[in-house]
Amino acid sequence: MKAGDQVTASNEDVSVEVEVGAVMRDLLEQEDTDKDGLITVDDRGPKNFPLGNYNKHSKSTTFAVCGEYQLSNLLQELFLAGKRGFNTVTIKRSQLEENPVHRIRRLISTSWWDNLTRRLDADGIQLAAPDPKMKYSLRIYVPPGVPEQFAYYSAIAREQPAIHLDVQWLPEGEVTAEYIKSINDKPGTLALDMETVQMEEQSDGKKSKGLSFIVPGGHFNELYNWDACFCALGMLDTHLDVLKGVIKNFVFEIKHYGKVLNANRSYYLGRSQPPLLTWLALKTFNRTKLEPDSLDNLKTAILAARKEYHGWWMSKPRLDGDSGLSRYRPIGKGAPPECHVEVFAHVFMPYTKKYGMTLEEVSQAYDNGTIIEPELDLFFDHDRAVRESGHDTSNRVEGVVADLATVDLNCLLYQIEVDIAFATRTYFDGKLQIPAEFCAVGDQVDKVELSSLWTERAERRKVSMNQLLWNEREGMYFDYNTIAKQQSTADSVTCLWPLWCGAATDHQAARLVEAGIPKFEYAGGLSSTSKETRGTVSEANPQKQWDYPYGWAPHQVLAWDGLRRYGFHEEANRLMYRWLHMLTETFRNYNGTMCEKYDVTRLDCAHKVDAEYGNQGRNFKYAPQTGFVHLSMVVELKLDRLTTTADLVGR
């Protein structure tokens, strides 16, 4: 600040032109006292930075930037301007004082989702194919049914030799656990759907273009199943083309890989994730029903979901014949290659003493078959199922989930049954014809199914769920062990999912509100499990990310919607407020941080998570550029349900 500078009143919006590099350097030197590239409440600077015009031809104006929120906004604007190649940038006071809720929503809809959108084509493969979890050259696997894609990617490999694209066929017929393991040392991306579009530069020319999809963020750079479904809901108003691409890519996966995959990587070929396709397809149809192809798109998605339902979820070994309920039971062998050995330190440690090996040596010896340990085989059978459940990892499911008819999976399958019945009855005259490409094993081509068949399936599942999963004494639903023929004692906030799908009676809903919610509700929302289910953290029982005290966006959203469905609006609003207040405070106090999970027991630094995978969305400097995908959905979808944002941001 120079002598004679005019200092503006705090309520006057002014703008100054500043040198990006110089101001950013001075700002960090003064305010980033812990030198992590962020300005947060943890820094001990003066929290007061004078910002003046650096253009000698402009009117000399200065205003003070005060507090970590405004200072971090300034840092973000400077960094992004520099990234765009600007040496100077105009900063408005109103930019730095922007309401945090408005800023979050603006960043999500105009920047973050664009930065998380991918396409597997000539223009996008260098961004979409790399895997931050594993280091390998670009490789793409193409299923046998799309030879045109093999030719397309082979042409890219020839025309762009510098990217070293390796194009491989997947085998004809069934993909086995042995095959999946055999290519673990040659991991790659799995092809997704493409379309043919008109080239702009010539009226008679056409080209192939990959359909858009969304990735979660952090080190997850592929199309995940339930992550994408939750994010897509928030994109209905702003990114409808991406949402449509996600659905069509899921249909492609069911056609060519037999299911919606955990994600489109070769090491995920043997497992899926929580199924939400019909739910997403119907919500998309409700937004696009006036478009000429909307009904055809809905029908295709319903047919694909039906094929996955029969071919994966309702076939052995996932289907338990005695109960009629389903389990997470993917195929595979050995430890998941995408995980670092340290994740399984508590599992491999006893064998380091037995064999006189290091942790890494035990892991390698087990993987290549040098040592054979049935207990390890059993652990990893369950571990793959944990990952298919989407709850990787939690004491609720570790070491047992492949035997569990979980509350969450059977709620999702009940929802699929209800959705197919509804869509068939409402949009397809009560009957659905099954073409060859969507026939499951044993289906007759062009058979016709009535909506009543799916209604009956849903009713049978609801009866089984309420007989085997409901515990009247506890007032909660519990997972059912199909081998031990008894309920699990581990509790989970997924006990509220029967409210979301409508499988609970009014009495059960009231009991869940009375007995269930208090087990999981904290200052920042709902914890994934209770403290008792997590147990005492130790070397043998390390903290797991889907256990107390951590909360995740999908659990919050389904709980809110379920409570509203049964008329518990006050409880839903309270929980919604807790979660969104925590997100907003973290965003404001920690340089725009939005991450995948939060410690709901504390509001001062809820993003600081001590679990096996850290916390995706935290690892940035200067400015967040992606957030985390399903957190973005929550904010975009739910903020407008609260009557005011004033309380939310603590003003």
N, C-alpha and C positions, 0 to 999 in steps of 0.2 A: 504494500500500500504506500503510495507516494504522497508527499505533501500536496495539498490542494485537491486531492481526489474527493469526489462527491460520494458520500455514503448514503445509500437509499434507505428509506423506511422499510421495515420488515414486511408490511402488507402491500408493497408496491412491486408489481412484476417487472423485472428488468432483464436485459440480456447483455452479456459481455462476450467479446471475441477473445479467445485465449490460444496460446501456443500449446498444442497437445503434449508434446514430449516434455517441455520444461515444467508445465504445471503438474503433470502426472508425477514427475520425479520429485518435485518439491512436496506435493501432497503425501506421497508415500513416505518420504523421509521424515515428515513431521508427525503423521498420524498412524502409520503402520508400524507400531512399536515392536510387535512380535515378529515382524518380517515374514509374514506368510502370504503376502500379496493381497490381503483383504483388509478392510477397515470395519471392525466389529466392536461390540461392547467389551471384548477382552483386551483391546488396545488401550494404552494409557497415555495417549497424546492429549493435547489441549482440547480437542474436539471443536476447534474453531479455526477456520481457514479463510483468510481474506482472498476473494476472487476479483481481480480487476482486469480492465481492458489492456491487452498487450498490443493493440493496434494504435500506433501513434497518431493516425489520422482520425481516430474515433474519439467521441466524447469520453473523457476519463471518468469512469464509473466503477465503483467497487461495492460489493456486498459480502457480508460474512456468511459462510457456509458452516452451519453449526450442527453438532450431534452426529452420531455414527450413521444414522439413516441417510441424511443429506450428503454427508461426506462420501459414503459408499456409492451413492447414486452418481455423484460427481466422478468418482473413480471409474465407474462403469461406463459413463458417457465418454470419458476421455479414452479409455481403452478401446471401445468400439469404434470411435472416430479414427484412432490410429490404425486399427485393423483394416479399416476401409481406405487407408492411404492418405488421410487428411493431416496436414501439418498444423492447421488451425481449425477451431470449431467454435460455433456460437452456443453458449450455454445460457439457458433461461432459468431464472430463479424457480419458476413454476415446475420445470422439469425435476428439480432436486427436491421440491416439496410435494411432489405428486402423492396423492393418497396411496398408501401401500396396496390396498385392495385393487384399486384401478391399475396400478403399475403391474401387479401380478397378472391380471387378466390381459392387459395389453401385450406384455411380453409373451405370454402363452400363445395368444391368437395371431400375433404378427411376426413372431420370431422363433420361439422355441419349437413349436410343432413343425415349422418349415425345416428347422435344423435337424429334426429327428425323422424326416421323411426320406425314404430310400426307394430306388428302383434298380432292378437287376437287368440293365441293358448297356449298350455301348457307352452311353453318357453317364450312367450311374454306378457301374460295377466296381469302379475303383474306390468308391465310398461305401457301397453296400456289402461287398464281399469280405473285406478284412475282418479278422476276429481278434479283438483286443485280449481275449482270454487265452488265446493260443497263438504261437508264432509259426506261420507257414506262408508259403507263396500262394498267390491267388489260385484257387481251385474251385471248380463248380461241377457238381454231379447232376446229370440229367436223367430223368426216368425214361424207360423204353418207349412209352406212349407218345412222345413228342420229338420225333426225329428232326423236325424243323428247328427246334431249339438247339439241338446238338450242332446242326449245321450253322446256326446263327452264332453261337459262342465260339465255334471253331474258326469262323471268319474273323471274329474279334481278335482271337489269339494270333492269327496271321497278320492282321492289319495293324495291331498294336503290340508288337513283340516286346516293347519295353516293359509292359505290365506283367509278362511271364504268366499268362493265364493258362492253367492246366484244365482241360475239358475231359471229363470222364463219364462213361455210362454207368448207371446203376444196373444191377443184374435183372434179367427177366424173372418173373415169378416172385415167390415169397422172399422177403428180406429177413434173414435169420439173425439170431444173436451172434452166431459165429462170424457171419459176414460183417456185421457192424464192428465187432472187435478187430477184425482183420484190417480194417481201414482206419483204425484209430491213429495210426502213425502217418496217415495221409488224409487228415481232416479237410473238409471243404464245405462250401455253401451248397444248399439244395435249391434247384431251380424252382421258380414260381411262375405264375401265369403271365402271359404277354398278350398284347393286342396289336393289330395292324392299323396304322393311322396314316392319313394323307400327309405327305411332305409339303411344307409350306412353300418351299422354293420352286416346286414344279407341280402343276395341277394333276399330271398323270402318274406321279411317283408315289410310292408307299414305302413305309418302313415299319419294322417291329419296335415296339416300345414296351418296357416292363411296366406292369401295373404297380401303382404306388402302394407303399405300406409304411407303417410307423414302427420305430424301434424304441425300447424303453429308455435308453440313455446309459450313461456310465460306461461300463465295459460290456454292455449288452447291445450288440450291433446287428441284430437279426429280428425276424418277425416272430415274436412270441405269441402264444395263444391267448391266455386270459389277460395279460398286460395290454395287448392290442385291443381286446374287446372293451375293456374299461376306458381306455383312452379314447377310443372311437366315439363313445357316447358324448364326450365333450366336444367333438369335432363336428357335430351335426350342423351347426350354424355357419361354420367358417371353412371347413375342409371336407366337404361332402365327397369330393372325388377320391380323397385318400381313404375315407371310410368305405366307399364302394370297392376300392381296390383291395382293402383288407378282406372283405367278405369273399370276393372272387378268388383271392389267393388261398383262402381257407378251403373253398370248394375244390380248387386245383389240388391242394394237398390231400384231401379226402379221395379224390379220383385216383391219384398217382402214388400216394404213400399210405393210403388206407385209413387215415385219421388226420385231424388237425394236429400237427406236431407240437411238441414242447416248443421247438423253434426250428427254423430251416437250416440246421447244420447236420452234417453226416452223423455225428455222434448222438444226435437226438432221434435217429430213425426208429428206434424201438419204443419211444414213449410219447405220450400226449400230455395234456394239461387239462385243468377243469374246463368242461365243455359249455360254451356260452353262445354258440352260433345262432340258434333260433331266436334267442333273446335279442341279439344284436340285429339280426335280419329283420325282425318285426319292427323294431324301433326305427330302423332305416327306412323301411317301407312306409311307415306312418309319416315320415318327413318327405318322401319322394313319390307318393302314390299318384300324383298328377303327371308324372313323367311317363312317356309311352312304354318304356321297357321295365317299369318298376315291378309289375306283377310277375313278369317272367323271371326277373332277378330273385324275387321272393320265392317263387316255386323252385328254382334251381337250388337255392340255399336250403329250403326245407327238405328237398330230395337228398341233398348231400348229407345233411344232418341225420336223416333217417338211415342212410347207408352206414355212417359212422356209428350210430346207435346200435345197430345190429351187428356190424362187423367188428367193432372194438369193444364197446362198453357192455354189451349184452351177450358176449361170447366168452367161453372159458379161455383162460383161467380167471378173468375179471368177474364173470357172473358166478355168484354162489347159488347153486341149485336149491339148497335147502330153504334159504330165506327169500330168494328171488331178488336180493339186493346185489349191488355191484361194488367192486373193490378196485383200487389202483394196483394194477399188476402188469407193468411193462415188461418188455423182453430186453435182455442184455447179459453181458458177462463182465466180471471184474469191476474195478473202481471206475467212476466216471472220469474220462480223460480231461474234461474241462476244468476239473478241480485240482488245486495244488495239494500236495501230499500233507501239508500242515493242517488242512481241514480235517483229516482223519488221524491226526496224531494220537488222539485218545483211543482209537481203534487198533492202530498198528503197534503202539508202544509195548504191549505185553510180548509181542513177537520179536522185538529187538533183543530182548534178553534171551528168549528161547533159542534164537538162531545166531546170536552174537553179531547182529547186523545193525547198521544205522537205519533210521526211519526211511530214508530214501531207498536204501538197498532192500528193505523188506517190501516196500511198495512195488519196486521193479520186479523182484523175485515172484511176488504173488501175481503180478500182471502177466509175466511171461510163463507162468506155470511151473517155475522151479520149486516153489513151495506150494503145497496143497493143504488148505485149511478149510474144512466144511463150515466152521463158525464164521469165517470171513465171507464165504460164499453166501451164507444166509444173511449176514449183515448187509451185504451189497444188493441182494435181492430186495430187501426192504428199503435200502437207500435209494435205489432207482424209483421205487414206488413213492418215497417221500418227495422226490423231485417231480414226479408226474403229478402229485397232489398240489403242487404249487407252494407248499408249505415247507420248503427246504431251508432250514431244518427246525425241528421242534421236538421236545421230549414227548409230546402227545403222540407223535407218529413214528419216531425213530425206533427201529428194531421190531416194529409190529405192524406197520400200516398196510403191508401187502395182505394181511389177514383181516383187516378191518373193513366193514361196510360203513364208511364214514358218513356222518350227517351231511357234510357239504356235497360230496359226490352224488348222493342219492337225492338231495334237494335239486341239484342241477339236472339230473335225469328226469325227475318228476316235472321240472319246468319244461324240458324238451317235449315230454309226452303231452303236457297241457298245450304247449305252443303248436305242435303239429296238429293236434285235435282242433284247436281254434282256427288255425290258418286253413285247414282243409274244409272245415264247416263254413267259414266266413267268406273265403275267397275262391274256393275251388268246388263249389256246389256239393260239399260233403263227401267227395271222393277224390282220391289221388292215384293216378296211374304211374306205375314205376317203369321207366325206360331202362334199357339194357345197361347204360353207363352208370346207373345208380342202383343197380341190383346188388344186394348183399348175397353172400353164399347161400344157396338153396332157394333163392327167389325165382319165381317164374317171370320171364320178361313180359312187360306190359300188364302185370297183375294190377288189380284195382283194390285199394284199401279205403275203407270208410272211416270217417272221423270218429265214429263211435268206438272203433277198435282202440284208438289212442286214448280216448276217455277212460275206457276200461283198464288199460295199462296203468294210467295215472292213478286210478282209484285203488288198484291192487298194490301199487307201490306205497301209496299213502297209508293204507292199512298196515302193511309190513313195517313201515317206518314208525308208526305210532305204537305198534306192538313191541318192537325190538329196540328202538332207539330212545323212546320216551321213558323218563323216570319220574313218576308222580311224586315220590318222596322228596327228591331233590328239586323238582320243578324245572327240569332241564332235559334237553336231548343229549345223549352220549353216543359215541361210536360203538358199533357192535362187533365183537370178535367172532368171526365165523368159524374159527377152529375151536376156540374154548367155549363157544356157545354162551357167551355172557357179555354184558356191557363193559366197556372200558371205564376205568375210574378217572381217567384224565379228562379235565374239562377244557373247553375251547369256546371262544366267542362265536364259532360257527354254529353253536347251539341256537343262534338267532336266525339262521338261514331259513328254517321252516316258516318263519313269518314272511320273509321275502317272497317265497314261492307259493305261499298260501296253503301249505300242508297242515298247519296247526289248527286246532279248534280254538274258539274264543277263550275257553277255559285254559288251554295250554298257553295261549298268548299272554293271558293275565299272570299266570304262574311264572313265565319267563321274565316278565317285567319285574315281578316281585322278588324272585329268587335268583334269576340269572344275571340280569344287568349289574347288580351290586358287586358281583364277583370280578367284573372286568372294567368298571367305570373308574376313571381317574381324571385328573385335572385337564389332561389333553385329549380325552376321548376314551376309546375302548382298547384295552390290552388284548393281545392275541390269545393268551391263556392266563390262568390265575398264577399267583406266586407259588402256590402249593404244587401245581403241575410242573412248573419249572424246577422246583427243588432247590437245594443249596448248591451254588456254583462252586465247582472244584476242578482239579485237573482231570478227573474221571468224568465229570459232568460239566463241561464248559457251557458258557452262556450261548444260547442259540437264538437266531434272529427272529424266529416266529414264536418266541415265548415271551412271557412277562419279562420286562416291562414295556415291550415294544408294540406299537400299533401300526397298522398298515391301512392304506386307503380302501382297498376292496372290502375289508371287513366293516369299515365305517359306513360305506355307501349302502351295502346290502342291509345293514342293521337299521339305518335311517328309513330306508324305503319300506322295510318290513314292518317297522313300528307304525309308520303312517298308514300302511294298509289295514292295520287292525285298530286304527283310531287313536293310537298313543302319540298324538302330535306334540304334546309338551315334552315327553321324553326324547322324541326324535330331534326336536329343536334344541334341547339342552345338549345332547351329544354332538349335534352338528356344530353348535356354537363352540364347544370345547375344542373340537378338532381344528376348525378353521381359525379360531383365535390363536391356537398354538402355531399353526403354519404361518400365519401372518406375522406374529411376533418374531418367529425365527427368521423369516424373510427380512423383516425390518432391522433386526439387531445383528444379523450375520451376513451382511453384504449380498442380500438377494438369494440366500441359500434356500433351495427346495429339493429335498432328497427323498429316498424311497421309503424310509421308515423313521419313526420317532419314539423316543422314550416318553410315553404319555404320563409318567408319574412326576415329571418336572417340566416347568415352562421356561426356566432360565436358559437352558442349553439343550433342548429336547433332541436336537440333531446329532449330538455327540453320543454315538452308539459304540458299544464294546461287544461285538459279536463276530462270528467266524468270517463274514465277508465284508466287514466294515460297513460303510453306508454310501451307496451309489448316489451321485449328485452333489457330493461335498468336494470332490477333487478338482477344484478349479482355482484360478487366480484372476483377480481384478474384476471379472464379470461373469455371471452364470450365462451360458449360451444355450442350454437345453433344459434345465430343471430335471425332473424325472417324470416319466410319461403318465402314470396313473395318478400322481399327485396333481398334475396339470388338469386332468379330467375332473377331479373333485372340485377344484377351485372354480373352473369354468362352468361346471354344471350346477353347483350348489350355492354359491355365494348369493345369488339372487333370491334364494328362498328366505333369507333372513330379512327382517324388516328394516334394519339399518346396519351400515358398516361402521358407524361411529364407535360403538362399544367394541366391535371386533378388533379395531386397531388401537384400542386403549386411549381414545380421545374423548 
